Amino acid sequence: MNSKSVLAAVVATVCLASVVAAAGTATAAGGPPSVAAGPAFGFVPSRNVNHAGHSNRRSRVSLLTWHFGPVMHSTTVAPIYWGSKWGDSSFVDDKVSGLDTFYSKVHGTAYAHTNSEYTDGAGNVSTTNISQSSDATDTSAAPSGAPSTGQVLQEVAKVTSGHPQAGAYYPVYSDQPRGNAGYCAWHSSGTINGIQVEFGFFFTLDSDPGCDPGAPTSLGHSQGLSALANVSGHELSEMLTDPQLNAWYDQQGSENADKCAWTFNGLVTIGGQSWKIQGNWSNAAANTNSGYANGGCIQTS
C-alpha cells in the first residue's frame, strides 16, 4: 500500500466511511469487463464532522504539494444516474437539468479557475477545456448504504459497455440516501479494460441537513439540487487537481476542496445562475493571506 492509499484509509476512517477499495479481476475473453478501482478519496464529510480547523486564523496551515502525478488538461464529464427512482419525474425534479447546467457551463468560470494554479510536468490544470457528454440513466437497483469503489466502477463499466472514454470523469449519482455514512460524496480513479477513467460517487441528498449548504430558496434551485451541486463542485475540483490520487494534496492527505469543505464566501455564477458552492484552497492566496478561511480558500479567481 503506497502512502496515498494509507492516507485514503485514514480519511475514510475519520469520515466513518465504509467504502472499500476493490481489486481488479481478470476475466476470460467475452466475459464481463476487467476493472481495477483505486481507493476512494476526497470525501465530502457531512457538516456534523468537526471543521474547527477552518477559521480566519493562520494556525496549522499547510500548503498543497505536488506528488508527481498528473493533473487534468482536458476533461469530459459524463454523469450517470443510478437507481430506479431516476425514472420518476417527481424524484428527478430539477436535479438532472441543474447538474447538466453546472457541468456544461462551468468551463471558463471564475469558480473553475480556482483550480488553475496547480500543475504537473506537462502544464497547468485546464479550466477552460471542460465539457459534458450525454447523461446516462440506469434504473436498475443501486446499492443501499455505502458501495465500494469497485461496485461504482463496475456500474461505469456497465453503462459504457466496457468501452469508456479514456480520461473521462464519470460522476455516479445514486438514488439512495446516505443513511449512517459520515460523508456525502467521494472521487476515485481506475481502469476499465485497461482504459484509465476517473469517477465519483454521490448519495441522494434530498432533505439531508448534514450535506446541505443552506442555499437560499431565492436562487431557484431545489434543496436536493443545491446540495448535489455543492458536493459536485468539491469532487470536480479535486478530480481536476488530483485525478489519480497522486498529484496535489497536503501533508494530512487533504486535497484542495477538502481544505475548504463547508466554507463559503458568497455565491458563484455558473451558466448565468447563482449557486452556493464552497471555495477551494489556493497556495497562492495562502502565501499572501488573501483567502477567507485560514487565508487560503477562494471561491473565484
Secondary structure, 3 states (H helix, E strand, C coil): CCHHHHHHHHHHHHCCCCCCCCCCCCCCCCCCCCEEECCCEEEEECCCCCCCCCCCCCCCCCCCEECCCCCCCCEEECCEEECHHHHCHHHHCCHHHHHHHHHHHCCCCCCHHHHCCCEECCEECCCCCEEECCCEEECCCCCCCCCCHHHHHHHHHHHCCCCCCCCCEEEEEECCCCCCCCEEEEEEEEEECCEEEEEEEECCCCCCHHHCCCCCHHHCCCHHHHHHHHHHHHHHHHHHHCCCCCCEECCCCCCCCHHHCCCCCCCEEECCEEECCCCEECHHHHHHCCCCCCCCEECCC
